[in-house]
């Protein structure tokens, strides 16, 4: 559906539509590539690696807490293994 609407929007069938596309193109060229002010993807990945090194049991602990919450809510967790 999104592809269909995009394809419909990108029909350049009038001189005005062509001018608008040309204007948008040149504005984007002038603006340049998008810049992200946050940390780089490498920094984000390294933070995750460091967290896992410092918290080797984090997943087991999170799973145990989720299991406790499910039991407290009265959910049937009989098909969940302890592994």
Backbone as XML, in Angstrom:
<?xml version="1.0"?>
<chain id="A" units="angstrom">
  <residue number="1" name="UNK">
    <atom name="N" x="0.821" y="-1.189" z="0.000"/>
    <atom name="CA" x="0.000" y="0.000" z="0.000"/>
    <atom name="C" x="0.871" y="1.261" z="0.000"/>
  </residue>
  <residue number="2" name="UNK">
    <atom name="N" x="1.903" y="1.270" z="0.832"/>
    <atom name="CA" x="2.777" y="2.442" z="0.865"/>
    <atom name="C" x="3.486" y="2.624" z="-0.464"/>
  </residue>
  <residue number="3" name="UNK">
    <atom name="N" x="3.878" y="1.523" z="-1.083"/>
    <atom name="CA" x="4.539" y="1.614" z="-2.383"/>
    <atom name="C" x="3.593" y="2.180" z="-3.416"/>
  </residue>
  <residue number="4" name="UNK">
    <atom name="N" x="2.336" y="1.741" z="-3.380"/>
    <atom name="CA" x="1.360" y="2.235" z="-4.346"/>
    <atom name="C" x="1.159" y="3.744" z="-4.180"/>
  </residue>
  <residue number="5" name="UNK">
    <atom name="N" x="0.988" y="4.212" z="-2.935"/>
    <atom name="CA" x="0.772" y="5.643" z="-2.738"/>
    <atom name="C" x="2.021" y="6.431" z="-3.112"/>
  </residue>
  <residue number="6" name="UNK">
    <atom name="N" x="3.209" y="5.878" z="-2.820"/>
    <atom name="CA" x="4.446" y="6.553" z="-3.207"/>
    <atom name="C" x="4.525" y="6.660" z="-4.724"/>
  </residue>
  <residue number="7" name="UNK">
    <atom name="N" x="4.217" y="5.557" z="-5.410"/>
    <atom name="CA" x="4.246" y="5.564" z="-6.873"/>
    <atom name="C" x="3.261" y="6.584" z="-7.430"/>
  </residue>
  <residue number="8" name="UNK">
    <atom name="N" x="2.100" y="6.701" z="-6.798"/>
    <atom name="CA" x="1.117" y="7.680" z="-7.259"/>
    <atom name="C" x="1.599" y="9.100" z="-7.017"/>
  </residue>
  <residue number="9" name="UNK">
    <atom name="N" x="2.277" y="9.332" z="-5.886"/>
    <atom name="CA" x="2.780" y="10.669" z="-5.577"/>
    <atom name="C" x="3.922" y="11.063" z="-6.499"/>
  </residue>
  <residue number="10" name="UNK">
    <atom name="N" x="4.664" y="10.102" z="-7.002"/>
    <atom name="CA" x="5.837" y="10.394" z="-7.808"/>
    <atom name="C" x="5.533" y="10.521" z="-9.300"/>
  </residue>
  <residue number="11" name="UNK">
    <atom name="N" x="4.271" y="10.576" z="-9.645"/>
    <atom name="CA" x="3.918" y="10.793" z="-11.046"/>
    <atom name="C" x="4.186" y="12.263" z="-11.364"/>
  </residue>
  <residue number="12" name="UNK">
    <atom name="N" x="5.078" y="12.490" z="-12.309"/>
    <atom name="CA" x="5.445" y="13.851" z="-12.711"/>
    <atom name="C" x="4.742" y="14.123" z="-14.036"/>
  </residue>
  <residue number="13" name="UNK">
    <atom name="N" x="3.498" y="14.579" z="-13.926"/>
    <atom name="CA" x="2.680" y="14.728" z="-15.128"/>
    <atom name="C" x="2.344" y="16.180" z="-15.476"/>
  </residue>
  <residue number="14" name="UNK">
    <atom name="N" x="2.866" y="17.122" z="-14.702"/>
    <atom name="CA" x="2.620" y="18.530" z="-15.009"/>
    <atom name="C" x="3.938" y="19.297" z="-14.879"/>
  </residue>
  <residue number="15" name="UNK">
    <atom name="N" x="4.041" y="20.432" z="-15.525"/>
    <atom name="CA" x="5.249" y="21.250" z="-15.366"/>
    <atom name="C" x="5.469" y="21.675" z="-13.910"/>
  </residue>
  <residue number="16" name="UNK">
    <atom name="N" x="4.384" y="21.922" z="-13.186"/>
    <atom name="CA" x="4.506" y="22.313" z="-11.786"/>
    <atom name="C" x="5.106" y="21.176" z="-10.952"/>
  </residue>
  <residue number="17" name="UNK">
    <atom name="N" x="4.669" y="19.942" z="-11.199"/>
    <atom name="CA" x="5.205" y="18.793" z="-10.472"/>
    <atom name="C" x="6.699" y="18.637" z="-10.776"/>
  </residue>
  <residue number="18" name="UNK">
    <atom name="N" x="7.087" y="18.860" z="-12.015"/>
    <atom name="CA" x="8.497" y="18.766" z="-12.391"/>
    <atom name="C" x="9.313" y="19.850" z="-11.690"/>
  </residue>
  <residue number="19" name="UNK">
    <atom name="N" x="8.784" y="21.059" z="-11.628"/>
    <atom name="CA" x="9.492" y="22.146" z="-10.942"/>
    <atom name="C" x="9.629" y="21.857" z="-9.449"/>
  </residue>
  <residue number="20" name="UNK">
    <atom name="N" x="8.563" y="21.333" z="-8.840"/>
    <atom name="CA" x="8.613" y="21.010" z="-7.410"/>
    <atom name="C" x="9.658" y="19.937" z="-7.121"/>
  </residue>
  <residue number="21" name="UNK">
    <atom name="N" x="9.723" y="18.918" z="-7.955"/>
    <atom name="CA" x="10.720" y="17.864" z="-7.772"/>
    <atom name="C" x="12.119" y="18.426" z="-7.957"/>
  </residue>
  <residue number="22" name="UNK">
    <atom name="N" x="12.308" y="19.244" z="-8.976"/>
    <atom name="CA" x="13.615" y="19.849" z="-9.223"/>
    <atom name="C" x="14.029" y="20.732" z="-8.047"/>
  </residue>
  <residue number="23" name="UNK">
    <atom name="N" x="13.086" y="21.509" z="-7.518"/>
    <atom name="CA" x="13.367" y="22.386" z="-6.377"/>
    <atom name="C" x="13.772" y="21.549" z="-5.165"/>
  </residue>
  <residue number="24" name="UNK">
    <atom name="N" x="13.027" y="20.484" z="-4.895"/>
    <atom name="CA" x="13.341" y="19.623" z="-3.752"/>
    <atom name="C" x="14.711" y="18.984" z="-3.917"/>
  </residue>
  <residue number="25" name="UNK">
    <atom name="N" x="15.038" y="18.581" z="-5.123"/>
    <atom name="CA" x="16.332" y="17.960" z="-5.399"/>
    <atom name="C" x="17.474" y="18.931" z="-5.099"/>
  </residue>
  <residue number="26" name="UNK">
    <atom name="N" x="17.379" y="20.148" z="-5.606"/>
    <atom name="CA" x="18.459" y="21.110" z="-5.404"/>
    <atom name="C" x="18.541" y="21.586" z="-3.959"/>
  </residue>
  <residue number="27" name="UNK">
    <atom name="N" x="17.418" y="21.668" z="-3.260"/>
    <atom name="CA" x="17.450" y="22.009" z="-1.832"/>
    <atom name="C" x="18.165" y="20.916" z="-1.045"/>
  </residue>
  <residue number="28" name="UNK">
    <atom name="N" x="17.915" y="19.667" z="-1.401"/>
    <atom name="CA" x="18.573" y="18.553" z="-0.720"/>
    <atom name="C" x="20.073" y="18.563" z="-1.005"/>
  </residue>
  <residue number="29" name="UNK">
    <atom name="N" x="20.464" y="18.872" z="-2.225"/>
    <atom name="CA" x="21.890" y="18.959" z="-2.547"/>
    <atom name="C" x="22.576" y="20.044" z="-1.720"/>
  </residue>
  <residue number="30" name="UNK">
    <atom name="N" x="21.913" y="21.188" z="-1.615"/>
    <atom name="CA" x="22.480" y="22.309" z="-0.866"/>
    <atom name="C" x="22.574" y="21.973" z="0.627"/>
  </residue>
  <residue number="31" name="UNK">
    <atom name="N" x="21.571" y="21.281" z="1.147"/>
    <atom name="CA" x="21.528" y="20.925" z="2.562"/>
    <atom name="C" x="22.621" y="19.898" z="2.896"/>
  </residue>
  <residue number="32" name="UNK">
    <atom name="N" x="22.905" y="19.035" z="1.969"/>
    <atom name="CA" x="23.941" y="18.026" z="2.187"/>
    <atom name="C" x="23.396" y="16.802" z="2.903"/>
  </residue>
  <residue number="33" name="UNK">
    <atom name="N" x="24.283" y="15.873" z="3.201"/>
    <atom name="CA" x="23.838" y="14.638" z="3.852"/>
    <atom name="C" x="23.298" y="14.905" z="5.254"/>
  </residue>
  <residue number="34" name="UNK">
    <atom name="N" x="22.421" y="14.011" z="5.695"/>
    <atom name="CA" x="21.864" y="14.143" z="7.044"/>
    <atom name="C" x="22.978" y="13.943" z="8.054"/>
  </residue>
  <residue number="35" name="UNK">
    <atom name="N" x="22.922" y="14.723" z="9.113"/>
    <atom name="CA" x="23.916" y="14.614" z="10.170"/>
    <atom name="C" x="23.205" y="14.205" z="11.453"/>
  </residue>
  <residue number="36" name="UNK">
    <atom name="N" x="23.781" y="13.228" z="12.121"/>
    <atom name="CA" x="23.225" y="12.740" z="13.369"/>
    <atom name="C" x="24.132" y="13.222" z="14.492"/>
  </residue>
  <residue number="37" name="UNK">
    <atom name="N" x="23.573" y="13.946" z="15.458"/>
    <atom name="CA" x="24.379" y="14.540" z="16.520"/>
    <atom name="C" x="24.693" y="13.572" z="17.654"/>
  </residue>
  <residue number="38" name="UNK">
    <atom name="N" x="24.049" y="12.419" z="17.653"/>
    <atom name="CA" x="24.265" y="11.463" z="18.732"/>
    <atom name="C" x="25.512" y="10.631" z="18.518"/>
  </residue>
  <residue number="39" name="UNK">
    <atom name="N" x="25.646" y="9.585" z="19.333"/>
    <atom name="CA" x="26.813" y="8.706" z="19.190"/>
    <atom name="C" x="26.759" y="7.930" z="17.882"/>
  </residue>
  <residue number="40" name="UNK">
    <atom name="N" x="27.910" y="7.509" z="17.427"/>
    <atom name="CA" x="27.964" y="6.717" z="16.194"/>
    <atom name="C" x="27.439" y="5.316" z="16.476"/>
  </residue>
  <residue number="41" name="UNK">
    <atom name="N" x="27.110" y="4.584" z="15.424"/>
    <atom name="CA" x="26.622" y="3.218" z="15.597"/>
    <atom name="C" x="27.689" y="2.357" z="16.266"/>
  </residue>
  <residue number="42" name="UNK">
    <atom name="N" x="28.955" y="2.608" z="15.955"/>
    <atom name="CA" x="30.037" y="1.859" z="16.599"/>
    <atom name="C" x="30.065" y="2.111" z="18.106"/>
  </residue>
  <residue number="43" name="UNK">
    <atom name="N" x="29.842" y="3.362" z="18.508"/>
    <atom name="CA" x="29.814" y="3.681" z="19.941"/>
    <atom name="C" x="28.631" y="3.013" z="20.634"/>
  </residue>
  <residue number="44" name="UNK">
    <atom name="N" x="27.483" y="3.005" z="19.978"/>
    <atom name="CA" x="26.293" y="2.362" z="20.545"/>
    <atom name="C" x="26.530" y="0.862" z="20.713"/>
  </residue>
  <residue number="45" name="UNK">
    <atom name="N" x="27.108" y="0.232" z="19.681"/>
    <atom name="CA" x="27.391" y="-1.197" z="19.768"/>
    <atom name="C" x="28.408" y="-1.499" z="20.860"/>
  </residue>
  <residue number="46" name="UNK">
    <atom name="N" x="29.409" y="-0.665" z="20.993"/>
    <atom name="CA" x="30.411" y="-0.886" z="22.038"/>
    <atom name="C" x="29.799" y="-0.746" z="23.426"/>
  </residue>
  <residue number="47" name="UNK">
    <atom name="N" x="28.871" y="0.180" z="23.604"/>
    <atom name="CA" x="28.182" y="0.309" z="24.895"/>
    <atom name="C" x="27.428" y="-0.974" z="25.234"/>
  </residue>
  <residue number="48" name="UNK">
    <atom name="N" x="26.783" y="-1.554" z="24.213"/>
    <atom name="CA" x="26.075" y="-2.816" z="24.424"/>
    <atom name="C" x="27.026" y="-3.938" z="24.794"/>
  </residue>
  <residue number="49" name="UNK">
    <atom name="N" x="28.155" y="-4.008" z="24.097"/>
    <atom name="CA" x="29.150" y="-5.043" z="24.416"/>
    <atom name="C" x="29.682" y="-4.872" z="25.838"/>
  </residue>
  <residue number="50" name="UNK">
    <atom name="N" x="29.953" y="-3.627" z="26.225"/>
    <atom name="CA" x="30.457" y="-3.349" z="27.569"/>
    <atom name="C" x="29.421" y="-3.725" z="28.625"/>
  </residue>
  <residue number="51" name="UNK">
    <atom name="N" x="28.158" y="-3.413" z="28.351"/>
    <atom name="CA" x="27.093" y="-3.777" z="29.292"/>
    <atom name="C" x="27.046" y="-5.288" z="29.476"/>
  </residue>
  <residue number="52" name="UNK">
    <atom name="N" x="27.130" y="-6.034" z="28.378"/>
    <atom name="CA" x="27.081" y="-7.501" z="28.475"/>
    <atom name="C" x="28.300" y="-8.055" z="29.203"/>
  </residue>
  <residue number="53" name="UNK">
    <atom name="N" x="29.469" y="-7.435" z="28.994"/>
    <atom name="CA" x="30.673" y="-7.877" z="29.722"/>
    <atom name="C" x="30.519" y="-7.639" z="31.225"/>
  </residue>
  <residue number="54" name="UNK">
    <atom name="N" x="29.942" y="-6.489" z="31.586"/>
    <atom name="CA" x="29.799" y="-6.132" z="32.994"/>
    <atom name="C" x="28.602" y="-6.800" z="33.660"/>
  </residue>
  <residue number="55" name="UNK">
    <atom name="N" x="27.670" y="-7.305" z="32.872"/>
    <atom name="CA" x="26.448" y="-7.926" z="33.393"/>
    <atom name="C" x="26.195" y="-9.240" z="32.669"/>
  </residue>
  <residue number="56" name="UNK">
    <atom name="N" x="27.019" y="-10.255" z="32.901"/>
    <atom name="CA" x="26.898" y="-11.489" z="32.117"/>
    <atom name="C" x="25.582" y="-12.241" z="32.329"/>
  </residue>
  <residue number="57" name="UNK">
    <atom name="N" x="24.919" y="-12.016" z="33.442"/>
    <atom name="CA" x="23.673" y="-12.734" z="33.723"/>
    <atom name="C" x="22.430" y="-11.886" z="33.463"/>
  </residue>
  <residue number="58" name="UNK">
    <atom name="N" x="22.573" y="-10.798" z="32.744"/>
    <atom name="CA" x="21.440" y="-9.874" z="32.590"/>
    <atom name="C" x="20.236" y="-10.546" z="31.951"/>
  </residue>
  <residue number="59" name="UNK">
    <atom name="N" x="20.459" y="-11.421" z="30.980"/>
    <atom name="CA" x="19.322" y="-12.027" z="30.294"/>
    <atom name="C" x="18.576" y="-12.988" z="31.211"/>
  </residue>
  <residue number="60" name="UNK">
    <atom name="N" x="19.316" y="-13.811" z="31.955"/>
    <atom name="CA" x="18.670" y="-14.735" z="32.889"/>
    <atom name="C" x="17.890" y="-13.975" z="33.950"/>
  </residue>
  <residue number="61" name="UNK">
    <atom name="N" x="18.462" y="-12.880" z="34.435"/>
    <atom name="CA" x="17.776" y="-12.068" z="35.441"/>
    <atom name="C" x="16.513" y="-11.427" z="34.875"/>
  </residue>
  <residue number="62" name="UNK">
    <atom name="N" x="16.592" y="-10.918" z="33.659"/>
    <atom name="CA" x="15.416" y="-10.301" z="33.025"/>
    <atom name="C" x="14.336" y="-11.343" z="32.778"/>
  </residue>
  <residue number="63" name="UNK">
    <atom name="N" x="14.731" y="-12.536" z="32.350"/>
    <atom name="CA" x="13.763" y="-13.608" z="32.112"/>
    <atom name="C" x="13.095" y="-14.031" z="33.413"/>
  </residue>
  <residue number="64" name="UNK">
    <atom name="N" x="13.880" y="-14.121" z="34.491"/>
    <atom name="CA" x="13.320" y="-14.496" z="35.792"/>
    <atom name="C" x="12.306" y="-13.461" z="36.271"/>
  </residue>
  <residue number="65" name="UNK">
    <atom name="N" x="12.619" y="-12.189" z="36.083"/>
    <atom name="CA" x="11.686" y="-11.122" z="36.484"/>
    <atom name="C" x="10.414" y="-11.171" z="35.643"/>
  </residue>
  <residue number="66" name="UNK">
    <atom name="N" x="10.564" y="-11.429" z="34.349"/>
    <atom name="CA" x="9.383" y="-11.522" z="33.481"/>
    <atom name="C" x="8.510" y="-12.699" z="33.907"/>
  </residue>
  <residue number="67" name="UNK">
    <atom name="N" x="9.152" y="-13.806" z="34.272"/>
    <atom name="CA" x="8.417" y="-14.989" z="34.729"/>
    <atom name="C" x="7.665" y="-14.667" z="36.026"/>
  </residue>
  <residue number="68" name="UNK">
    <atom name="N" x="8.327" y="-13.979" z="36.956"/>
    <atom name="CA" x="7.687" y="-13.579" z="38.210"/>
    <atom name="C" x="6.474" y="-12.693" z="37.953"/>
  </residue>
  <residue number="69" name="UNK">
    <atom name="N" x="6.609" y="-11.735" z="37.038"/>
    <atom name="CA" x="5.480" y="-10.844" z="36.718"/>
    <atom name="C" x="4.322" y="-11.620" z="36.111"/>
  </residue>
  <residue number="70" name="UNK">
    <atom name="N" x="4.631" y="-12.577" z="35.245"/>
    <atom name="CA" x="3.585" y="-13.388" z="34.624"/>
    <atom name="C" x="2.855" y="-14.216" z="35.670"/>
  </residue>
  <residue number="71" name="UNK">
    <atom name="N" x="3.597" y="-14.799" z="36.608"/>
    <atom name="CA" x="2.968" y="-15.583" z="37.675"/>
    <atom name="C" x="2.097" y="-14.684" z="38.543"/>
  </residue>
  <residue number="72" name="UNK">
    <atom name="N" x="2.603" y="-13.486" z="38.858"/>
    <atom name="CA" x="1.832" y="-12.547" z="39.681"/>
    <atom name="C" x="0.532" y="-12.128" z="38.995"/>
  </residue>
  <residue number="73" name="UNK">
    <atom name="N" x="0.554" y="-12.086" z="37.673"/>
    <atom name="CA" x="-0.668" y="-11.729" z="36.927"/>
    <atom name="C" x="-1.588" y="-12.933" z="36.738"/>
  </residue>
  <residue number="74" name="UNK">
    <atom name="N" x="-1.141" y="-14.091" z="37.153"/>
    <atom name="CA" x="-1.963" y="-15.290" z="37.033"/>
    <atom name="C" x="-1.927" y="-15.924" z="35.657"/>
  </residue>
  <residue number="75" name="UNK">
    <atom name="N" x="-0.906" y="-15.646" z="34.885"/>
    <atom name="CA" x="-0.806" y="-16.223" z="33.546"/>
    <atom name="C" x="-0.286" y="-17.645" z="33.620"/>
  </residue>
  <residue number="76" name="UNK">
    <atom name="N" x="-0.723" y="-18.471" z="32.686"/>
    <atom name="CA" x="-0.259" y="-19.856" z="32.606"/>
    <atom name="C" x="1.092" y="-19.870" z="31.902"/>
  </residue>
  <residue number="77" name="UNK">
    <atom name="N" x="2.119" y="-20.256" z="32.626"/>
    <atom name="CA" x="3.466" y="-20.301" z="32.036"/>
    <atom name="C" x="4.005" y="-21.730" z="32.060"/>
  </residue>
  <residue number="78" name="UNK">
    <atom name="N" x="3.120" y="-22.699" z="32.084"/>
    <atom name="CA" x="3.551" y="-24.099" z="32.190"/>
    <atom name="C" x="4.359" y="-24.557" z="30.980"/>
  </residue>
  <residue number="79" name="UNK">
    <atom name="N" x="4.181" y="-23.910" z="29.838"/>
    <atom name="CA" x="4.935" y="-24.322" z="28.646"/>
    <atom name="C" x="6.282" y="-23.604" z="28.502"/>
  </residue>
  <residue number="80" name="UNK">
    <atom name="N" x="6.636" y="-22.773" z="29.486"/>
    <atom name="CA" x="7.924" y="-22.057" z="29.449"/>
    <atom name="C" x="8.954" y="-22.886" z="30.205"/>
  </residue>
  <residue number="81" name="UNK">
    <atom name="N" x="10.083" y="-23.130" z="29.563"/>
    <atom name="CA" x="11.142" y="-23.912" z="30.212"/>
    <atom name="C" x="12.041" y="-23.004" z="31.037"/>
  </residue>
  <residue number="82" name="UNK">
    <atom name="N" x="12.849" y="-23.597" z="31.905"/>
    <atom name="CA" x="13.776" y="-22.821" z="32.732"/>
    <atom name="C" x="15.106" y="-22.576" z="32.036"/>
  </residue>
  <residue number="83" name="UNK">
    <atom name="N" x="15.273" y="-23.055" z="30.827"/>
    <atom name="CA" x="16.549" y="-22.892" z="30.117"/>
    <atom name="C" x="16.719" y="-21.536" z="29.545"/>
  </residue>
</chain>
